[in-house]
Amino acid sequence: MIKLVALILTLFSFRSYLLGYDHPTSYLILLQNDAEMRANGGFFGSYAVATLDQGKLNLRFQDIYVPDGQLGPGHVNAPKPIDEAFGKGGLYLRDTDWDPDFVNASKTIRWFFDKGGEIKPDVMLTVSLTTIKNILHVIGPITIPDYDMILTEENIFNLLQAKIETDFFPGSTQKKDILTNVGQVFWTKIKYLALPTKIKVANILWDELLHKNILVNTINPQLQTKLEQNQIAGKLTFPSCQNGANECLLDVFLSVETNLGANKANCCTKTRTTHTIYPNSKTIKHDIKIVYINNSSHENPKLPSFFGGNYIDYVRLYIPKSAENLIVTASPTLPTTLAGYPKPYTDNSERLDVSDYFLFKVIGLFHITRAGTTSNIKISYDLPSNAKDYELHILKQNGMHVSTQEVRFKNKIATTELENDWVFSGKIDEY
């Protein structure tokens, strides 16, 4: 509640800026499809540009491939995994959401939009397909007569994808036209809702902000500082012990999934991570097992009705930089229908990327879970300790709504769906 009040007060103090009363304020809204996960939510194949002028809204939609296709001469090297997965010889706007720190990722995303001829927005923010589904659950179906569609929370993904993909050709404005029509109907319905329903929609948006499923970035330095302080800017920071650092051993875990399979396999996948902690007076041993379950009915998309398939994932695991005796093994399940795909890591050190990021150690690897199968990654490491208290901070990937975590510490078992960052604590000196 304290955090919510602080956030409301922060936004209220900048209301003139946010509503365009000082001057028209521009917004670039990345429409993320979290059925295809990227570092800070889903793949943004489309976006909206909104302008607020004296509180009045002007809204338009666009296909990401339009500014992507207007990039001028020059070359930007892609991160190695993107280059290996797509082989495009460089980085493009559509793949710029790579850094799991959204403050850093925003700089790259903004630069590419600018080079693609788009506006330089005052505010950039993310909105996921799951967030839109949650709103539809409250406001009910919306009817799109021009395209003979009734969109509900259950069908919006498949129906929109099918309508966009049907008869599409390079240079077509079909995607933009459909999204513009849907967006206008959606906004009109929101505008004329009864007050109690509007409050329910507002509560969804607040909740998504607080759970890092909507991220906000601005060129206003004072507001940006406040957003970061209120933890709604998607900034990745190394945590601190809740009860002070003198007698606390701090452990950290973050898993960042990036779907590089050019499909929507996250529609049908889920993960379960088990942390087993072995404490003693000198060392903490942390064993982690991540199980990936892919419930896709087919290995590849079958347009226009099915968009999932094999889950080709580049996983980045963030643990403490001080971790010792690191062991990483993986048991991927390989596609049977694809001629080429990035070779997943099993035990070949050449397929494992290990680097340092501030106080984190980052382990990166390709991992594949074939449709209809289960796979896993196991890692273990030691942390030197002379502390009495142990804290494990499990950080949530921005835009990942659910990730089941179980912690086993001596005779204690605790679980969370990781809807936000979560802390487990235990006493090392109790046996």
Contacts in CASP RR format, 6 or more apart in sequence:
PFRMAT RR
TARGET T0000
AUTHOR 0000-0000-0000
METHOD contacts of the structure
MODEL  1
MIKLVALILTLFSFRSYLLGYDHPTSYLILLQNDAEMRANGGFFGSYAVA
TLDQGKLNLRFQDIYVPDGQLGPGHVNAPKPIDEAFGKGGLYLRDTDWDP
DFVNASKTIRWFFDKGGEIKPDVMLTVSLTTIKNILHVIGPITIPDYDMI
LTEENIFNLLQAKIETDFFPGSTQKKDILTNVGQVFWTKIKYLALPTKIK
VANILWDELLHKNILVNTINPQLQTKLEQNQIAGKLTFPSCQNGANECLL
DVFLSVETNLGANKANCCTKTRTTHTIYPNSKTIKHDIKIVYINNSSHEN
PKLPSFFGGNYIDYVRLYIPKSAENLIVTASPTLPTTLAGYPKPYTDNSE
RLDVSDYFLFKVIGLFHITRAGTTSNIKISYDLPSNAKDYELHILKQNGM
HVSTQEVRFKNKIATTELENDWVFSGKIDEY
3 210 0 8 1.000
3 230 0 8 1.000
3 231 0 8 1.000
4 206 0 8 1.000
4 210 0 8 1.000
6 230 0 8 1.000
7 206 0 8 1.000
7 209 0 8 1.000
7 210 0 8 1.000
7 230 0 8 1.000
7 232 0 8 1.000
10 223 0 8 1.000
10 226 0 8 1.000
10 227 0 8 1.000
10 230 0 8 1.000
11 18 0 8 1.000
14 220 0 8 1.000
14 222 0 8 1.000
14 223 0 8 1.000
14 226 0 8 1.000
15 21 0 8 1.000
16 22 0 8 1.000
17 25 0 8 1.000
17 122 0 8 1.000
17 220 0 8 1.000
17 223 0 8 1.000
18 25 0 8 1.000
18 52 0 8 1.000
18 123 0 8 1.000
19 25 0 8 1.000
19 52 0 8 1.000
19 54 0 8 1.000
19 55 0 8 1.000
20 52 0 8 1.000
20 53 0 8 1.000
20 54 0 8 1.000
20 55 0 8 1.000
21 54 0 8 1.000
21 55 0 8 1.000
24 51 0 8 1.000
24 52 0 8 1.000
24 53 0 8 1.000
25 51 0 8 1.000
25 52 0 8 1.000
25 53 0 8 1.000
25 122 0 8 1.000
25 123 0 8 1.000
26 49 0 8 1.000
26 50 0 8 1.000
26 51 0 8 1.000
26 119 0 8 1.000
26 120 0 8 1.000
26 121 0 8 1.000
26 122 0 8 1.000
26 123 0 8 1.000
27 48 0 8 1.000
27 49 0 8 1.000
27 50 0 8 1.000
27 51 0 8 1.000
27 52 0 8 1.000
27 121 0 8 1.000
27 122 0 8 1.000
27 123 0 8 1.000
27 124 0 8 1.000
27 125 0 8 1.000
28 47 0 8 1.000
28 48 0 8 1.000
28 49 0 8 1.000
28 113 0 8 1.000
28 118 0 8 1.000
28 119 0 8 1.000
28 121 0 8 1.000
28 123 0 8 1.000
28 124 0 8 1.000
28 125 0 8 1.000
29 47 0 8 1.000
29 48 0 8 1.000
29 49 0 8 1.000
29 50 0 8 1.000
29 124 0 8 1.000
29 125 0 8 1.000
29 126 0 8 1.000
29 127 0 8 1.000
30 44 0 8 1.000
30 47 0 8 1.000
30 97 0 8 1.000
30 109 0 8 1.000
30 124 0 8 1.000
30 125 0 8 1.000
30 126 0 8 1.000
30 127 0 8 1.000
31 44 0 8 1.000
31 45 0 8 1.000
31 46 0 8 1.000
31 47 0 8 1.000
31 48 0 8 1.000
31 127 0 8 1.000
31 129 0 8 1.000
31 179 0 8 1.000
32 38 0 8 1.000
32 41 0 8 1.000
32 42 0 8 1.000
32 43 0 8 1.000
32 44 0 8 1.000
32 126 0 8 1.000
32 127 0 8 1.000
32 128 0 8 1.000
32 129 0 8 1.000
32 399 0 8 1.000
33 42 0 8 1.000
33 43 0 8 1.000
33 44 0 8 1.000
33 45 0 8 1.000
33 128 0 8 1.000
33 129 0 8 1.000
33 157 0 8 1.000
33 264 0 8 1.000
34 41 0 8 1.000
34 42 0 8 1.000
34 128 0 8 1.000
34 129 0 8 1.000
34 130 0 8 1.000
34 266 0 8 1.000
34 399 0 8 1.000
34 400 0 8 1.000
34 401 0 8 1.000
35 42 0 8 1.000
35 129 0 8 1.000
35 157 0 8 1.000
35 264 0 8 1.000
35 265 0 8 1.000
35 266 0 8 1.000
35 267 0 8 1.000
35 307 0 8 1.000
35 308 0 8 1.000
36 42 0 8 1.000
36 43 0 8 1.000
36 259 0 8 1.000
36 263 0 8 1.000
36 264 0 8 1.000
36 265 0 8 1.000
36 266 0 8 1.000
37 43 0 8 1.000
37 257 0 8 1.000
37 258 0 8 1.000
37 259 0 8 1.000
37 266 0 8 1.000
37 397 0 8 1.000
37 400 0 8 1.000
38 44 0 8 1.000
38 95 0 8 1.000
38 97 0 8 1.000
38 98 0 8 1.000
38 258 0 8 1.000
38 259 0 8 1.000
39 97 0 8 1.000
39 98 0 8 1.000
39 99 0 8 1.000
39 100 0 8 1.000
39 105 0 8 1.000
39 256 0 8 1.000
39 258 0 8 1.000
39 397 0 8 1.000
39 398 0 8 1.000
40 97 0 8 1.000
40 100 0 8 1.000
40 102 0 8 1.000
40 105 0 8 1.000
40 126 0 8 1.000
40 215 0 8 1.000
40 234 0 8 1.000
40 398 0 8 1.000
40 399 0 8 1.000
41 97 0 8 1.000
41 126 0 8 1.000
41 128 0 8 1.000
41 213 0 8 1.000
41 397 0 8 1.000
41 398 0 8 1.000
41 399 0 8 1.000
41 400 0 8 1.000
42 97 0 8 1.000
42 128 0 8 1.000
42 129 0 8 1.000
42 266 0 8 1.000
42 399 0 8 1.000
43 94 0 8 1.000
43 97 0 8 1.000
43 259 0 8 1.000
44 64 0 8 1.000
44 94 0 8 1.000
44 97 0 8 1.000
44 126 0 8 1.000
45 63 0 8 1.000
45 64 0 8 1.000
45 65 0 8 1.000
45 94 0 8 1.000
46 61 0 8 1.000
46 62 0 8 1.000
46 63 0 8 1.000
46 64 0 8 1.000
46 175 0 8 1.000
46 176 0 8 1.000
46 179 0 8 1.000
47 61 0 8 1.000
47 62 0 8 1.000
47 64 0 8 1.000
48 59 0 8 1.000
48 60 0 8 1.000
48 61 0 8 1.000
48 62 0 8 1.000
48 179 0 8 1.000
48 183 0 8 1.000
49 59 0 8 1.000
49 60 0 8 1.000
49 61 0 8 1.000
49 62 0 8 1.000
49 118 0 8 1.000
49 119 0 8 1.000
49 121 0 8 1.000
50 57 0 8 1.000
50 58 0 8 1.000
50 59 0 8 1.000
51 57 0 8 1.000
51 58 0 8 1.000
51 59 0 8 1.000
57 187 0 8 1.000
59 183 0 8 1.000
59 184 0 8 1.000
59 187 0 8 1.000
60 180 0 8 1.000
61 176 0 8 1.000
61 179 0 8 1.000
61 180 0 8 1.000
61 183 0 8 1.000
62 118 0 8 1.000
62 176 0 8 1.000
63 173 0 8 1.000
63 175 0 8 1.000
63 176 0 8 1.000
63 179 0 8 1.000
64 93 0 8 1.000
64 94 0 8 1.000
65 94 0 8 1.000
66 176 0 8 1.000
67 93 0 8 1.000
67 112 0 8 1.000
67 113 0 8 1.000
67 116 0 8 1.000
67 117 0 8 1.000
67 118 0 8 1.000
68 92 0 8 1.000
68 93 0 8 1.000
68 94 0 8 1.000
68 112 0 8 1.000
68 116 0 8 1.000
69 116 0 8 1.000
70 116 0 8 1.000
70 117 0 8 1.000
71 92 0 8 1.000
71 93 0 8 1.000
71 112 0 8 1.000
71 115 0 8 1.000
71 116 0 8 1.000
72 115 0 8 1.000
72 116 0 8 1.000
75 89 0 8 1.000
75 90 0 8 1.000
76 90 0 8 1.000
76 91 0 8 1.000
77 83 0 8 1.000
77 90 0 8 1.000
77 91 0 8 1.000
78 86 0 8 1.000
78 88 0 8 1.000
78 89 0 8 1.000
78 90 0 8 1.000
78 91 0 8 1.000
78 92 0 8 1.000
78 95 0 8 1.000
79 91 0 8 1.000
79 98 0 8 1.000
80 353 0 8 1.000
81 258 0 8 1.000
81 260 0 8 1.000
81 314 0 8 1.000
81 342 0 8 1.000
81 366 0 8 1.000
82 91 0 8 1.000
82 95 0 8 1.000
82 98 0 8 1.000
82 260 0 8 1.000
83 89 0 8 1.000
83 90 0 8 1.000
84 342 0 8 1.000
84 366 0 8 1.000
85 260 0 8 1.000
85 261 0 8 1.000
85 312 0 8 1.000
85 314 0 8 1.000
85 342 0 8 1.000
86 95 0 8 1.000
86 260 0 8 1.000
86 262 0 8 1.000
91 112 0 8 1.000
92 112 0 8 1.000
93 109 0 8 1.000
93 112 0 8 1.000
93 113 0 8 1.000
93 116 0 8 1.000
96 105 0 8 1.000
96 108 0 8 1.000
96 109 0 8 1.000
96 112 0 8 1.000
97 105 0 8 1.000
97 109 0 8 1.000
98 105 0 8 1.000
98 108 0 8 1.000
98 258 0 8 1.000
99 105 0 8 1.000
99 108 0 8 1.000
100 236 0 8 1.000
100 254 0 8 1.000
100 256 0 8 1.000
100 316 0 8 1.000
100 397 0 8 1.000
100 398 0 8 1.000
101 234 0 8 1.000
101 235 0 8 1.000
101 236 0 8 1.000
102 126 0 8 1.000
102 215 0 8 1.000
102 217 0 8 1.000
102 233 0 8 1.000
102 234 0 8 1.000
102 235 0 8 1.000
102 398 0 8 1.000
103 217 0 8 1.000
103 228 0 8 1.000
103 233 0 8 1.000
103 234 0 8 1.000
103 235 0 8 1.000
106 124 0 8 1.000
106 217 0 8 1.000
109 124 0 8 1.000
110 120 0 8 1.000
110 121 0 8 1.000
110 124 0 8 1.000
113 119 0 8 1.000
113 120 0 8 1.000
113 121 0 8 1.000
114 120 0 8 1.000
120 219 0 8 1.000
121 219 0 8 1.000
122 218 0 8 1.000
122 219 0 8 1.000
122 220 0 8 1.000
123 216 0 8 1.000
123 217 0 8 1.000
123 218 0 8 1.000
123 219 0 8 1.000
124 216 0 8 1.000
124 217 0 8 1.000
124 218 0 8 1.000
125 214 0 8 1.000
125 215 0 8 1.000
125 216 0 8 1.000
125 217 0 8 1.000
126 214 0 8 1.000
126 215 0 8 1.000
126 399 0 8 1.000
127 214 0 8 1.000
128 208 0 8 1.000
128 213 0 8 1.000
128 214 0 8 1.000
128 399 0 8 1.000
128 401 0 8 1.000
129 156 0 8 1.000
129 157 0 8 1.000
130 213 0 8 1.000
130 401 0 8 1.000
131 204 0 8 1.000
131 205 0 8 1.000
131 208 0 8 1.000
131 213 0 8 1.000
131 214 0 8 1.000
132 156 0 8 1.000
133 153 0 8 1.000
133 156 0 8 1.000
133 157 0 8 1.000
134 153 0 8 1.000
134 204 0 8 1.000
134 208 0 8 1.000
135 190 0 8 1.000
135 201 0 8 1.000
135 204 0 8 1.000
136 142 0 8 1.000
136 151 0 8 1.000
136 152 0 8 1.000
136 153 0 8 1.000
136 156 0 8 1.000
137 153 0 8 1.000
138 197 0 8 1.000
138 200 0 8 1.000
138 201 0 8 1.000
138 204 0 8 1.000
139 189 0 8 1.000
139 190 0 8 1.000
139 193 0 8 1.000
139 197 0 8 1.000
139 201 0 8 1.000
140 152 0 8 1.000
140 153 0 8 1.000
141 150 0 8 1.000
141 151 0 8 1.000
141 152 0 8 1.000
142 150 0 8 1.000
142 151 0 8 1.000
142 182 0 8 1.000
142 185 0 8 1.000
142 186 0 8 1.000
142 189 0 8 1.000
143 149 0 8 1.000
143 150 0 8 1.000
143 151 0 8 1.000
143 185 0 8 1.000
144 150 0 8 1.000
144 151 0 8 1.000
144 181 0 8 1.000
144 182 0 8 1.000
144 185 0 8 1.000
146 181 0 8 1.000
147 163 0 8 1.000
147 178 0 8 1.000
147 181 0 8 1.000
149 159 0 8 1.000
149 160 0 8 1.000
149 163 0 8 1.000
151 159 0 8 1.000
151 160 0 8 1.000
151 182 0 8 1.000
157 264 0 8 1.000
157 267 0 8 1.000
157 307 0 8 1.000
158 305 0 8 1.000
158 307 0 8 1.000
160 178 0 8 1.000
160 182 0 8 1.000
161 264 0 8 1.000
161 304 0 8 1.000
161 307 0 8 1.000
162 303 0 8 1.000
162 304 0 8 1.000
162 305 0 8 1.000
163 178 0 8 1.000
163 304 0 8 1.000
164 174 0 8 1.000
164 175 0 8 1.000
164 178 0 8 1.000
165 303 0 8 1.000
165 304 0 8 1.000
166 304 0 8 1.000
167 174 0 8 1.000
168 174 0 8 1.000
168 175 0 8 1.000
190 198 0 8 1.000
190 201 0 8 1.000
193 201 0 8 1.000
205 214 0 8 1.000
208 214 0 8 1.000
209 216 0 8 1.000
209 232 0 8 1.000
210 232 0 8 1.000
210 420 0 8 1.000
211 396 0 8 1.000
211 401 0 8 1.000
211 419 0 8 1.000
211 420 0 8 1.000
212 231 0 8 1.000
212 232 0 8 1.000
212 234 0 8 1.000
212 396 0 8 1.000
212 398 0 8 1.000
212 399 0 8 1.000
212 420 0 8 1.000
213 398 0 8 1.000
213 399 0 8 1.000
213 401 0 8 1.000
214 232 0 8 1.000
215 232 0 8 1.000
215 233 0 8 1.000
215 234 0 8 1.000
215 398 0 8 1.000
215 399 0 8 1.000
216 227 0 8 1.000
216 232 0 8 1.000
216 233 0 8 1.000
217 224 0 8 1.000
217 227 0 8 1.000
217 233 0 8 1.000
218 224 0 8 1.000
218 227 0 8 1.000
224 233 0 8 1.000
227 233 0 8 1.000
228 234 0 8 1.000
228 235 0 8 1.000
234 398 0 8 1.000
236 254 0 8 1.000
236 395 0 8 1.000
238 252 0 8 1.000
238 358 0 8 1.000
238 359 0 8 1.000
238 360 0 8 1.000
239 250 0 8 1.000
239 252 0 8 1.000
239 393 0 8 1.000
239 395 0 8 1.000
239 421 0 8 1.000
240 250 0 8 1.000
241 248 0 8 1.000
241 250 0 8 1.000
241 389 0 8 1.000
241 391 0 8 1.000
242 391 0 8 1.000
242 423 0 8 1.000
242 425 0 8 1.000
243 389 0 8 1.000
243 391 0 8 1.000
247 387 0 8 1.000
247 388 0 8 1.000
247 389 0 8 1.000
248 387 0 8 1.000
248 389 0 8 1.000
248 390 0 8 1.000
248 391 0 8 1.000
249 284 0 8 1.000
249 383 0 8 1.000
249 385 0 8 1.000
249 387 0 8 1.000
249 389 0 8 1.000
249 390 0 8 1.000
249 391 0 8 1.000
249 428 0 8 1.000
250 320 0 8 1.000
250 391 0 8 1.000
250 393 0 8 1.000
251 277 0 8 1.000
251 284 0 8 1.000
251 286 0 8 1.000
251 319 0 8 1.000
251 320 0 8 1.000
251 383 0 8 1.000
251 390 0 8 1.000
251 391 0 8 1.000
251 392 0 8 1.000
251 393 0 8 1.000
252 318 0 8 1.000
252 319 0 8 1.000
252 320 0 8 1.000
252 360 0 8 1.000
252 392 0 8 1.000
252 393 0 8 1.000
252 394 0 8 1.000
252 395 0 8 1.000
253 275 0 8 1.000
253 288 0 8 1.000
253 317 0 8 1.000
253 318 0 8 1.000
253 319 0 8 1.000
253 392 0 8 1.000
253 393 0 8 1.000
253 394 0 8 1.000
253 395 0 8 1.000
254 317 0 8 1.000
254 318 0 8 1.000
254 360 0 8 1.000
254 394 0 8 1.000
254 395 0 8 1.000
254 396 0 8 1.000
254 397 0 8 1.000
255 271 0 8 1.000
255 273 0 8 1.000
255 290 0 8 1.000
255 315 0 8 1.000
255 316 0 8 1.000
255 317 0 8 1.000
255 318 0 8 1.000
255 397 0 8 1.000
255 403 0 8 1.000
256 315 0 8 1.000
256 316 0 8 1.000
256 317 0 8 1.000
256 318 0 8 1.000
256 397 0 8 1.000
257 266 0 8 1.000
257 271 0 8 1.000
257 313 0 8 1.000
257 314 0 8 1.000
257 315 0 8 1.000
257 397 0 8 1.000
257 400 0 8 1.000
258 313 0 8 1.000
258 314 0 8 1.000
258 315 0 8 1.000
258 316 0 8 1.000
259 265 0 8 1.000
259 266 0 8 1.000
259 311 0 8 1.000
259 312 0 8 1.000
259 313 0 8 1.000
260 312 0 8 1.000
260 313 0 8 1.000
260 314 0 8 1.000
260 342 0 8 1.000
260 366 0 8 1.000
261 310 0 8 1.000
261 311 0 8 1.000
261 312 0 8 1.000
261 341 0 8 1.000
263 300 0 8 1.000
263 301 0 8 1.000
263 307 0 8 1.000
263 308 0 8 1.000
263 309 0 8 1.000
263 310 0 8 1.000
264 301 0 8 1.000
264 307 0 8 1.000
264 308 0 8 1.000
264 309 0 8 1.000
265 294 0 8 1.000
265 296 0 8 1.000
265 308 0 8 1.000
265 309 0 8 1.000
265 310 0 8 1.000
265 311 0 8 1.000
265 312 0 8 1.000
265 371 0 8 1.000
266 311 0 8 1.000
267 296 0 8 1.000
267 307 0 8 1.000
267 308 0 8 1.000
268 294 0 8 1.000
268 295 0 8 1.000
268 296 0 8 1.000
268 297 0 8 1.000
268 308 0 8 1.000
268 309 0 8 1.000
268 371 0 8 1.000
269 292 0 8 1.000
269 293 0 8 1.000
269 294 0 8 1.000
269 295 0 8 1.000
269 296 0 8 1.000
269 311 0 8 1.000
269 369 0 8 1.000
270 292 0 8 1.000
270 293 0 8 1.000
270 295 0 8 1.000
270 402 0 8 1.000
270 404 0 8 1.000
271 290 0 8 1.000
271 291 0 8 1.000
271 292 0 8 1.000
271 293 0 8 1.000
271 403 0 8 1.000
271 404 0 8 1.000
272 290 0 8 1.000
272 291 0 8 1.000
272 293 0 8 1.000
272 404 0 8 1.000
272 406 0 8 1.000
273 288 0 8 1.000
273 289 0 8 1.000
273 290 0 8 1.000
273 291 0 8 1.000
273 403 0 8 1.000
273 404 0 8 1.000
273 405 0 8 1.000
273 406 0 8 1.000
274 288 0 8 1.000
274 289 0 8 1.000
274 291 0 8 1.000
274 406 0 8 1.000
274 408 0 8 1.000
275 286 0 8 1.000
275 287 0 8 1.000
275 288 0 8 1.000
275 392 0 8 1.000
275 394 0 8 1.000
275 405 0 8 1.000
275 406 0 8 1.000
275 407 0 8 1.000
275 408 0 8 1.000
275 424 0 8 1.000
276 286 0 8 1.000
276 287 0 8 1.000
276 288 0 8 1.000
276 289 0 8 1.000
276 408 0 8 1.000
277 284 0 8 1.000
277 285 0 8 1.000
277 286 0 8 1.000
277 287 0 8 1.000
277 390 0 8 1.000
277 392 0 8 1.000
277 407 0 8 1.000
277 408 0 8 1.000
277 409 0 8 1.000
277 410 0 8 1.000
278 284 0 8 1.000
278 285 0 8 1.000
278 286 0 8 1.000
278 287 0 8 1.000
279 385 0 8 1.000
279 390 0 8 1.000
279 409 0 8 1.000
279 410 0 8 1.000
279 428 0 8 1.000
280 385 0 8 1.000
280 428 0 8 1.000
281 385 0 8 1.000
281 386 0 8 1.000
281 428 0 8 1.000
281 429 0 8 1.000
282 384 0 8 1.000
282 385 0 8 1.000
282 386 0 8 1.000
283 382 0 8 1.000
283 383 0 8 1.000
283 384 0 8 1.000
283 385 0 8 1.000
284 382 0 8 1.000
284 383 0 8 1.000
284 385 0 8 1.000
284 390 0 8 1.000
284 428 0 8 1.000
285 380 0 8 1.000
285 381 0 8 1.000
285 382 0 8 1.000
286 319 0 8 1.000
286 323 0 8 1.000
286 380 0 8 1.000
286 381 0 8 1.000
286 382 0 8 1.000
286 383 0 8 1.000
286 392 0 8 1.000
287 378 0 8 1.000
287 379 0 8 1.000
287 380 0 8 1.000
288 317 0 8 1.000
288 378 0 8 1.000
288 379 0 8 1.000
288 380 0 8 1.000
289 376 0 8 1.000
289 377 0 8 1.000
289 378 0 8 1.000
290 315 0 8 1.000
290 376 0 8 1.000
290 377 0 8 1.000
290 378 0 8 1.000
291 374 0 8 1.000
291 375 0 8 1.000
291 376 0 8 1.000
292 311 0 8 1.000
292 313 0 8 1.000
292 367 0 8 1.000
292 369 0 8 1.000
292 374 0 8 1.000
292 375 0 8 1.000
292 376 0 8 1.000
292 377 0 8 1.000
293 369 0 8 1.000
293 374 0 8 1.000
294 309 0 8 1.000
294 310 0 8 1.000
294 311 0 8 1.000
294 369 0 8 1.000
294 370 0 8 1.000
294 371 0 8 1.000
294 372 0 8 1.000
294 373 0 8 1.000
294 374 0 8 1.000
294 375 0 8 1.000
295 372 0 8 1.000
296 306 0 8 1.000
296 308 0 8 1.000
296 309 0 8 1.000
296 310 0 8 1.000
296 311 0 8 1.000
296 371 0 8 1.000
296 372 0 8 1.000
297 306 0 8 1.000
297 371 0 8 1.000
297 372 0 8 1.000
298 306 0 8 1.000
298 308 0 8 1.000
298 309 0 8 1.000
298 371 0 8 1.000
299 309 0 8 1.000
299 310 0 8 1.000
299 335 0 8 1.000
299 336 0 8 1.000
299 337 0 8 1.000
299 338 0 8 1.000
299 370 0 8 1.000
299 371 0 8 1.000
300 308 0 8 1.000
300 309 0 8 1.000
300 310 0 8 1.000
300 337 0 8 1.000
300 338 0 8 1.000
301 307 0 8 1.000
301 308 0 8 1.000
301 309 0 8 1.000
308 371 0 8 1.000
309 371 0 8 1.000
310 335 0 8 1.000
310 337 0 8 1.000
310 338 0 8 1.000
310 341 0 8 1.000
310 368 0 8 1.000
310 369 0 8 1.000
310 370 0 8 1.000
310 371 0 8 1.000
311 368 0 8 1.000
311 369 0 8 1.000
311 370 0 8 1.000
311 371 0 8 1.000
312 341 0 8 1.000
312 342 0 8 1.000
312 366 0 8 1.000
312 368 0 8 1.000
313 366 0 8 1.000
313 367 0 8 1.000
313 368 0 8 1.000
313 369 0 8 1.000
314 342 0 8 1.000
314 364 0 8 1.000
314 365 0 8 1.000
314 366 0 8 1.000
314 367 0 8 1.000
315 364 0 8 1.000
315 365 0 8 1.000
315 366 0 8 1.000
315 367 0 8 1.000
315 377 0 8 1.000
316 362 0 8 1.000
316 363 0 8 1.000
316 364 0 8 1.000
317 362 0 8 1.000
317 363 0 8 1.000
317 364 0 8 1.000
317 377 0 8 1.000
317 379 0 8 1.000
318 357 0 8 1.000
318 360 0 8 1.000
318 361 0 8 1.000
318 362 0 8 1.000
318 395 0 8 1.000
319 360 0 8 1.000
319 361 0 8 1.000
319 363 0 8 1.000
319 379 0 8 1.000
319 381 0 8 1.000
320 359 0 8 1.000
320 360 0 8 1.000
320 361 0 8 1.000
320 383 0 8 1.000
321 356 0 8 1.000
321 358 0 8 1.000
321 359 0 8 1.000
321 360 0 8 1.000
321 361 0 8 1.000
322 383 0 8 1.000
322 384 0 8 1.000
323 361 0 8 1.000
323 381 0 8 1.000
323 382 0 8 1.000
323 383 0 8 1.000
324 381 0 8 1.000
324 382 0 8 1.000
324 383 0 8 1.000
324 384 0 8 1.000
325 380 0 8 1.000
325 381 0 8 1.000
325 382 0 8 1.000
326 354 0 8 1.000
326 361 0 8 1.000
326 363 0 8 1.000
326 379 0 8 1.000
326 380 0 8 1.000
326 381 0 8 1.000
327 378 0 8 1.000
327 379 0 8 1.000
327 380 0 8 1.000
327 381 0 8 1.000
328 345 0 8 1.000
328 352 0 8 1.000
328 363 0 8 1.000
328 365 0 8 1.000
328 377 0 8 1.000
328 378 0 8 1.000
328 379 0 8 1.000
329 346 0 8 1.000
329 347 0 8 1.000
329 377 0 8 1.000
329 378 0 8 1.000
329 379 0 8 1.000
330 344 0 8 1.000
330 345 0 8 1.000
330 346 0 8 1.000
330 347 0 8 1.000
330 365 0 8 1.000
330 367 0 8 1.000
330 375 0 8 1.000
330 376 0 8 1.000
330 377 0 8 1.000
330 378 0 8 1.000
331 346 0 8 1.000
331 375 0 8 1.000
331 376 0 8 1.000
331 377 0 8 1.000
332 344 0 8 1.000
332 345 0 8 1.000
332 346 0 8 1.000
332 367 0 8 1.000
332 368 0 8 1.000
332 369 0 8 1.000
332 375 0 8 1.000
333 368 0 8 1.000
333 369 0 8 1.000
333 370 0 8 1.000
333 373 0 8 1.000
333 374 0 8 1.000
333 375 0 8 1.000
334 344 0 8 1.000
334 368 0 8 1.000
334 370 0 8 1.000
335 341 0 8 1.000
335 368 0 8 1.000
335 370 0 8 1.000
336 370 0 8 1.000
341 368 0 8 1.000
342 366 0 8 1.000
343 351 0 8 1.000
343 366 0 8 1.000
344 351 0 8 1.000
344 365 0 8 1.000
344 366 0 8 1.000
344 367 0 8 1.000
344 368 0 8 1.000
345 351 0 8 1.000
345 352 0 8 1.000
345 365 0 8 1.000
345 366 0 8 1.000
345 367 0 8 1.000
351 365 0 8 1.000
351 366 0 8 1.000
352 363 0 8 1.000
352 364 0 8 1.000
352 365 0 8 1.000
353 362 0 8 1.000
353 363 0 8 1.000
353 364 0 8 1.000
353 365 0 8 1.000
354 361 0 8 1.000
354 362 0 8 1.000
354 363 0 8 1.000
354 364 0 8 1.000
355 361 0 8 1.000
355 362 0 8 1.000
356 362 0 8 1.000
363 379 0 8 1.000
365 377 0 8 1.000
367 375 0 8 1.000
367 377 0 8 1.000
368 375 0 8 1.000
369 375 0 8 1.000
385 428 0 8 1.000
387 428 0 8 1.000
388 427 0 8 1.000
388 428 0 8 1.000
388 429 0 8 1.000
389 425 0 8 1.000
389 426 0 8 1.000
389 427 0 8 1.000
389 428 0 8 1.000
390 409 0 8 1.000
390 425 0 8 1.000
390 426 0 8 1.000
390 427 0 8 1.000
390 428 0 8 1.000
391 423 0 8 1.000
391 424 0 8 1.000
391 425 0 8 1.000
391 426 0 8 1.000
392 407 0 8 1.000
392 423 0 8 1.000
392 424 0 8 1.000
392 425 0 8 1.000
393 421 0 8 1.000
393 422 0 8 1.000
393 423 0 8 1.000
394 405 0 8 1.000
394 407 0 8 1.000
394 416 0 8 1.000
394 418 0 8 1.000
394 421 0 8 1.000
394 422 0 8 1.000
394 423 0 8 1.000
394 424 0 8 1.000
395 421 0 8 1.000
396 403 0 8 1.000
396 418 0 8 1.000
396 419 0 8 1.000
396 420 0 8 1.000
396 421 0 8 1.000
396 422 0 8 1.000
397 403 0 8 1.000
400 418 0 8 1.000
401 419 0 8 1.000
402 417 0 8 1.000
402 418 0 8 1.000
402 419 0 8 1.000
403 417 0 8 1.000
403 418 0 8 1.000
404 415 0 8 1.000
404 416 0 8 1.000
404 417 0 8 1.000
404 418 0 8 1.000
405 415 0 8 1.000
405 416 0 8 1.000
405 417 0 8 1.000
405 418 0 8 1.000
405 422 0 8 1.000
406 413 0 8 1.000
406 414 0 8 1.000
406 415 0 8 1.000
407 413 0 8 1.000
407 414 0 8 1.000
407 415 0 8 1.000
407 424 0 8 1.000
409 424 0 8 1.000
409 426 0 8 1.000
410 430 0 8 1.000
410 431 0 8 1.000
412 426 0 8 1.000
414 424 0 8 1.000
416 422 0 8 1.000
END
